[in-house]
Amino acid sequence: MFKGLFDAGYKELKRVMKIADKIDALAPEYRQLSDAQLQAKTDEFRERLRNGATLDDLIIEAFATVREASTRVLKMTLFKVQLMGALAMHGGNIAEMKTGEGKTLTSTMVAYLNALSGEGVHIVTVNEYLAHRDATEMGELFKWLGLTVGLNLRDMTSEEKKAQYLCDITYSTNNELGFDYLRDHMVIYKEQMVQRPLNFAIVDEVDSILIDEARTPLIISGGAKNTASLYKQANLCVKNMTENDDYEIDIKTRHVTLTEQGMAKAEKFFGIENLYDVKYVSLLHHINNALRANYIMTKDVDYVVQDNKVIIVDSFTGRLMHGRQYSEGLHQAIEAKENVEIKKETRTVATITFQNYFRMYRKLAGMTGTAKTEEEEFRNIYNMYVVEIPTNEPVIRIDDPDLMFMTSKAKFNAIANDIAERYKRGQPVLVGTISIETSELLSSLLTRRGIPHNVLNAKQHEREAEIVAHAGQMRAVTIATNMAGRGTDIKLGPGVKELGGLAVIGTERHEARRIDNQLRGRSGRQGDPGYTRFYLSAEDDLLRRFGSDRFKAMLGLIVNQKGGDEVPLESKMFSKFVESAQKRIEGNNFDSR
């Protein structure tokens, strides 16, 4: 009762339910149409728009057309819940559909309707693998209905890009759209611009793009200055420093500062009197960067070294970000630390954040499996409501409470034992890790136990599609960083349902609850059985940064009473504690955006 009064998303759900029933009612009539009659609908709709009809007038017939066409072309019929999701998105809102409910297919109806006006629709995905997959699969449906489909990729020339943007529907990643916009604002002649005015964007995995990456500025840089030797000197200077004596680390904010003794050491090293004198500003900046590079940034977690280059790892998706670098000299400091060639520092020529870019669209809609926890931010910044769409089949996945250990060594041994046991039974297991380092550690534990497995992290992403396709087969063990979280559809092999479906094991909690939920959602899709559980330890990054000392003391007492620290603790109270730590971080991140 109260939900109806206070939740705008719920009111919207009630409204779209009624329209979905009307679309449903047209199904028998549209089934009678021949292919040619169904394909002729597109021109009929365009004609009516030219004669003054609005998109809302066409919505019921247009959706019924796409639904029937999808049955014929893709052999997939949209469920009523998918119609509801599409209607919610047409209203410029976010459809929260649980993972595995077919969001990609849902977006086809909204895209079709809004593309009829000829002003272009952008479907935005998190990576090129998904953009390519969706443009190929869903493109067949749009082309059958007489619309043009474009795919905008990173390595295209501007002429090719222009052609893609002129299509009715264009698939692209958020990065590429942002960079194209920046490049368009640097051209001299209007004819060189590749984008048309920004009309309508459907953002897939909207929470990842509009919230996780909202703080990421896209930067195009120009003219360089060469200061490589200073980075090397600063790196040598901080290499010999010791923690607490020469510098202090604040784990919560990931900041590192020099102590009095550290300053004295630096002054002696560079032979100067006062490090904080105005004329040494640049030197101090280099020393601070060297401290961050050496004592905060970790190899194989924040970045990897490949072909003598430092490449950033995206902390949300676990993918390598080629061509991106940390700004303000941090990247060069890491290059000095890893002893690879130091790139020249660059100046910023043009910059924009995703938050500002996406607010320029005339209309914005989104879909994801996990947005309700961030509803306030969507409403305040983008003026979008989150509409929770019910699932087509009830979810019967089992989510067990977290298991808590004192040390990470005990935690990883327990995880390896759990995997071994499920492997014997034949149940497929997907293990989610936060960093490349963790996935490699776990891989070596499994190798010692003689369990065959696949590792999917930023270093192996070429084999991504192939590994994901096998992850639901009997006896498959897959270790993945966050990249397996989004958009990857794991189909269960024969005989797996009887064993309890896919088991998902999380090795630690992520900063954002949504990303944990994404991982959980890989299992138990479309009413399949499934199992998930997270294993945590007091040494995890999240708990080290945001767990109080009291929490550790309590944990120690409880674990020790049970004798030894190998006995895990399963308690709702601790799960709630971890969630409150996550809420605190989400709050911090929201404030900083």
MIKOLZA-268119 format. One record per residue (C-alpha): x, y, z. Coordinates in pm, whole numbers, padded with zeros to 5 digits, always signed. Example, Ala and Ser with C-alpha at 12.3 -4.5 7.8 and 13.67 -1.06 7.14 Angstrom:
REM residues 2
+01230-00450+00780+01367-00106+00714
END
This chain:
REM residues 593
+00000+00000+00000+00270+00250+00103+00484+00142-00192+00220+00274-00429+00214+00608-00249+00585+00678-00226+00763+00484-00499+00739+00658-00837+00895+00352-01000+00609+00137-00872+00347+00377-01013+00522+00359-01349+00518-00023-01330+00141-00022-01280+00101+00211-01581+00315+00000-01818+00140-00321-01710-00186-00194-01862-00019-00100-02192+00162-00437-02205-00178-00610-02187-00295-00413-02491+00018-00516-02688-00043-00875-02582-00396-00856-02717-00267-00767-03067-00049-01081-03092-00306-01309-03271-00387-01037-03527-00017-00977-03612+00049-01351-03636-00184-01359-03939+00021-01099-04132+00256-01214-04408+00627-01123-04389+00579-00850-04648+00284-00698-04459+00484-00697-04134+00786-00538-04302+00562-00271-04460+00465-00153-04111+00792+00044-04078+00709+00272-04374+00349+00303-04253+00468+00422-03910+00711+00671-04065+00434+00810-04284+00208+00857-03982+00488+01036-03792+00530+01275-04085+00155+01345-04070+00171+01460-03711+00137+01139-03506+00361+01111-03196+00575+00813-03093+00334+00749-02807+00047+00708-03056+00241+00432-03231+00377+00255-02925+00129-00036-02906+00142-00126-03275+00521-00072-03305+00595-00299-03009+00354-00564-03142+00536-00547-03478+00882-00599-03323+00749-00879-03105+00614-01073-03402+00924-00998-03615+01148-01124-03333+00954-01451-03324+01008-01497-03697+01367-01372-03735+01536-01456-03404+01301-01741-03302+01252-01563-02968+00919-01426-02849+00926-01145-02595+00758-01218-02261+00514-00976-02108+00777-00867-01851+01006-00769-02140+00727-00556-02290+00695-00385-01952+01070-00321-01939+01066-00168-02287+00772+00057-02200+00947+00179-01886+01256+00265-02092+01052+00448-02354+00944+00681-02073+01309+00778-02018+01353+00559-01711+01567+00266-01602+01424-00083-01627+01575-00298-01355+01545-00650-01491+01718-00932-01310+02015-01085-01490+01913-01343-01747+01577-01185-01825+01679-01089-02178+01757-00717-02150+01927-00710-02490+01611-00828-02665+01397-00588-02460+01595-00290-02589+01507-00377-02951+01148-00253-02913+01246+00084-02764+01523+00128-03021+01289+00047-03311+01018+00289-03200+01256+00579-03135+01453+00518-03456+01142+00569-03670+01186+00949-03647+01522+00910-03827+01722+01110-03573+01931+00816-03458+01936+00593-03151+02256+00497-02969+02269+00166-02782+02556+00191-02538+02736-00113-02396+03029-00150-02156+03274-00316-02396+03333-00388-02763+03276-00761-02717+02914-00694-02615+02863-00416-02872+02978-00646-03151+02771-00939-03025+02450-00734-02992+02492-00548-03320+02534-00880-03502+02252-01070-03330+01991-00794-03291+02100-00628-03616+01930-00906-03812+01595-00812-03661+01633-00438-03733+01750-00498-04089+01457-00732-04153+01227-00449-04043+01400-00208-04282+01621-00009-04041+01996+00045-04080+02234-00070-03806+02582+00066-03733+02864-00056-03509+03111+00210-03392+03454+00062-03308+03773+00214-03172+03995+00162-03475+03769+00308-03743+03856+00610-03957+03641+00920-03923+03469+00848-04260+03372+00500-04136+03252+00641-03805+03038+00902-03980+02868+00625-04179+02796+00430-03860+02646+00736-03689+02418+00802-03988+02248+00464-03935+01909+00451-03762+02054+00250-03472+02421+00261-03370+02587+00025-03124+02890+00164-02945+03082+00164-02616+03050+00462-02384+03422+00547-02422+03402+00566-02798+03095+00794-02791+03265+01029-02546+03591+01046-02739+03409+01101-03070+03225+01392-02910+03554+01545-02792+03720+01494-03131+03418+01656-03302+03478+01968-03097+03838+01992-03212+03775+01979-03589+03796+02295-03799+03515+02230-04050+03165+02121-03965+03179+01852-04239+03452+01671-04043+03223+01604-03745+03114+01242-03717+02822+01260-03470+02474+01391-03534+02293+01588-03259+02249+01357-02959+01892+01230-02972+01829+00916-02764+02059+00674-02585+01972+00335-02438+02245+00253-02188+02296-00116-02120+02436-00186-01770+02341+00172-01690+02477+00164-01333+02824+00073-01455+02840+00356-01705+02647+00636-01535+02762+00570-01179+03080+00362-01152+03248+00546-01436+03074+00882-01392+03386+01015-01219+03618+00905-01499+03708+01202-01717+03776+01128-02083+04084+01325-02177+04239+01398-02516+04595+01515-02469+04844+01700-02681+05193+01856-02662+05444+01674-02444+05718+01774-02201+06009+01547-02116+06087+01496-01748+06186+01127-01748+06508+01168-01545+06326+01341-01259+06084+01046-01229+06376+00804-01209+06549+01010-00939+06230+01043-00734+06177+00670-00768+06528+00596-00636+06471+00841-00353+06154+00672-00219+06269+00312-00282+06487+00321+00032+06217+00460+00262+06047+00251+00531+05681+00265+00632+05587+00456+00951+05942+00597+00980+05964+00786+00652+05606+00781+00524+05255+00698+00646+04974+00531+00453+04607+00608+00512+04441+00287+00390+04089+00431+00382+04162+00710+00136+04465+00538-00026+04689+00838+00044+05054+00835+00138+05241+01124+00308+05599+01190+00410+05689+01212+00780+05945+01463+00917+06216+01197+00886+06111+01118+00527+06131+01486+00432+06481+01508+00577+06583+01199+00375+06444+01348+00053+06616+01683+00117+06947+01504+00174+06899+01288-00139+06841+01589-00364+07084+01813-00174+06835+02089-00100+06747+02279+00219+06368+02298+00221+06157+02058+00015+05849+02274+00067+06006+02586-00082+05803+02729-00372+06079+02663-00624+06069+02288-00551+05694+02242-00613+05755+02025-00918+06010+01809-00734+05770+01752-00443+05498+01654-00691+05733+01394-00843+05823+01254-00499+05455+01225-00401+05380+01045-00727+05674+00809-00669+05539+00731-00319+05193+00652-00460+05338+00443-00740+05554+00238-00503+05335+00197-00197+04970+00235-00309+04951+00112-00669+04997-00264-00697+05108-00457-01002+04846-00704-01138+04576-00529-00934+04572-00166-01051+04783-00219-01364+04974-00485-01558+05303-00466-01745+05282-00598-02102+05535-00556-02387+05732-00313-02170+05427-00089-02121+05218-00010-01815+04849-00074-01891+04571+00026-01649+04323-00237-01531+03966-00108-01503+03868-00177-01143+03499-00218-01229+03515-00455-01524+03859-00610-01481+03951-00528-01841+04272-00371-01972+04234-00009-02075+04470+00027-02373+04565+00379-02466+04457+00522-02131+04700+00658-01877+04687+00799-01526+04702+01176-01530+04924+01424-01349+05240+01219-01379+05129+00912-01183+05158+00694-01494+05517+00804-01550+05598+00735-01182+05468+00377-01222+05678+00337-01538+05986+00444-01341+05898+00196-01066+05860-00093-01314+06171+00017-01503+06004+00040-01844+06031+00324-02097+05889+00645-01949+05636+00813-02179+05638+01188-02214+05394+01375-01995+05107+01529-02186+04886+01835-02158+04507+01807-02157+04349+01948-02473+03985+01843-02427+03802+01666-02146+03449+01562-02044+03304+01322-01789+03041+01059-01875+02802+01229-01639+02812+01551-01843+02817+01373-02178+02508+01161-02124+02307+01450-01982+02327+01614-02327+02101+01355-02489+01744+01468-02552+01620+01147-02394+01808+00887-02192+01697+00537-02088+01878+00248-01930+01861-00115-01828+02050-00320-01573+02001-00595-01319+02120-00386-01027+02021-00021-00993+01778+00005-00703+02059+00063-00450+02160+00379-00640+01812+00509-00718+01862+00841-00539+02162+00928-00756+01983+00843-01083+01691+01062-00978+01900+01361-00864+02151+01369-01147+01978+01221-01453+01611+01260-01356+01545+00890-01421+01332+00660-01208+01422+00299-01148+01132+00068-01239+01170-00281-01095+01038-00530-01350+00925-00866-01206+01101-01181-01332+00939-01408-01589+01006-01719-01377+01053-01707-00998+01420-01708-00887+01500-02035-00707+01871-01976-00657+02008-02040-00306+02213-01748-00165+02398-01867+00146+02526-01618+00408+02892-01516+00392+03161-01732+00552+03407-01530+00760+03772-01623+00826+04046-01451+01026+04322-01491+00764+04308-01490+00387+04521-01807+00378+04249-02000+00564+03988-01844+00335+04157-01951+00011+04216-02304+00138+03848-02333+00224+03749-02203-00121+03979-02454-00293+03831-02738-00083+03476-02630-00164+03559-02621-00538+03723-02966-00517+03412-03111-00356+03176-02964-00617+03411-03071-00897+03386-03433-00774+03008-03410-00790+03033-03262-01140+02870-02927-01057+03012-02635-01262+03171-02357-01052+03233-01991-01135+03471-01817-00894+03464-01437-00889+03780-01253-00786+03847-00881-00754+04199-00869-00895+04422-01054-01140+04656-01134-00850+04383-01323-00659+04275-01516-00966+04633-01634-01022+04681-01731-00657+04364-01938-00661+04461-02093-00991+04787-02223-00839+04596-02371-00539+04365-02559-00777+04654-02679-00991+04813-02829-00679+04491-03017-00610+04486-03139-00970+04164-02966-01071+04149-02856-01438+04016-02501-01470+04003-02190-01689+04120-01844-01581+03943-01545-01732+04111-01215-01648+04234-00908-01830+04541-01100-01949+04331-01369-02122+04037-01176-02255+04081-01290-02617+03943-01631-02516+03654-01473-02328+03362-01590-02542+03495-01945-02560+03556-01972-02182+03212-01828-02101+03041-02071-02339+03189-02368-02147+03144-02233-01794+02803-02400-01746+02906-02752-01856+02954-03039-01612+03284-03029-01418+03371-02683-01558+03568-02467-01314+03613-02103-01419+03803-01838-01226+03711-01489-01340+03775-01129-01242+03485-00884-01255+03477-00905-01631+03252-01211-01615+03005-01006-01417+02825-00817-01687+02635-00930-01992+02786-01278-01999+02517-01539-02040+02624-01876-01903+02407-02154-02044+02378-02472-01835+02497-02795-01996+02301-03123-01994+02259-03282-01651+02369-02969-01461+02021-02871-01338+01994-03196-01142+02325-03116-00967+02192-02780-00845+02286-02554-01137+02589-02327-01153+02764-02257-00821+02904-01904-00789+03170-01842-00525+03286-01488-00444+03635-01455-00298+03571-01113-00143+03317-00835-00145+03351-00551-00392+03316-00186-00288+02975-00167-00452+02693-00407-00360+02574-00396-00720+02885-00570-00847+02837-00852-00593+02477-00883-00712+02593-00895-01074+02818-01189-00990+02534-01365-00807+02311-01311-01107+02532-01526-01332+02358-01820-01166+01987-01909-01146+01882-01734-01468+01531-01782-01610+01416-01996-01316+01717-02234-01326+01850-02366-00995+02178-02219-00869+02391-02155-00561+02600-01857-00445+02817-01776-00145+03086-01521-00058+03398-01609+00140+03553-01321+00337+03846-01271+00569+03946-00996+00811+04243-00928+00580+04028-00834+00279+04082-00488+00133+03723-00376+00204+03735-00480+00570+04086-00345+00619+03977-00007+00492+03636+00021+00652+03619-00242+00928+03671-00102+01274+03920-00249+01524+03626-00351+01740+03497-00564+01456+03830-00747+01428+03850-00799+01803+03496-00944+01810+03578-01168+01518+03897-01287+01688+03711-01371+02009+03439-01566+01833+03675-01756+01606+03919-01838+01887+03646-01976+02110+03584-02233+01842+03950-02334+01859+04208-02233+01597+04147-01979+01327+04060-02229+01055+03697-02251+01172+03486-02018+00961+03208-01809+01103+02869-01796+00937+02662-01521+01083+02398-01281+00955+02534-01012+01186+02871-01004+01010+02708-01007+00665+02508-00701+00773+02826-00536+00897+02995-00588+00560+02694-00443+00384+02704-00133+00601+03074-00089+00511+02972-00110+00144+02699+00149+00198+02956+00381+00355+03183+00352+00052+02893+00401-00191+02805+00716+00004+03165+00840-00016+03174+00778-00392+02840+00952-00447+02965+01257-00258+03284+01271-00460+03088+01261-00787
END
